[in-house]
């Protein structure tokens, strides 16, 4: 995750400022919750899944 995206994520979590990426956060959070509740979810993968989904919704690209 590049620095700009990471900073926006921190801003959203701290609720310091309004972010243009709030919708991306909400979508990534909802999908991650669905994954976490599934029978095949691996606890160690949940943060990675959220990070990749947030990055995908912000940039429109999946950086591996």
N, C-alpha and C positions, 0 to 999 in steps of 0.2 A: 504494500500500500504506500503510495507516495505521500510526501509530507502535507500537501494541500488537503488531500482526502482525509488523512489522519487528523489534521487540525479541525476540519469540519465535524468529524465524528466526536472529537473532544468537546467542541462547542455545543453540539446537540445534547450530549450526555450531561454537561454542566448547566445547560439551559442559560448560558450567558447571553447569547445573541440569537437572533432569528437566523436560521440557516436555509439556504436554497435547497439543501439536501434532506430536509425533514421527511419528505415523501419517500425518498430512497431508503432512509433509515427505517421508516414504518413498514415498508414493503419487505425489506430484508429481515426485520425483526419478526414479522408475522410468519414468513416462510421458515425461518430458523426455529420458531416455536413449534411449527408443524413437524419439522424434521425431528426435533428433540422429543416430541411425544410419540414418534413412530416406534414400532417394535425393533426396527433395525438400526436405530440411532446409536452411535458410539459417542460417549460423553466427551472423549478427548477431541472429537472432530467438530463439536458444536461451535466453538469460537471461530474456527477456520471457515466453517460454512457461512456464518454471519459475515465475517470479513470479506469473503469472496462475493457474496451476494450484494453487500453494500457497495463494494467497488464496481461490480457489474452495473448496478442501477445508477451509479453516479457517472461512470465513464462510458457505459454502453459496450465495454470491452472486458474480456476476461484475461487478466495477466497471470500467467502461470509462474 
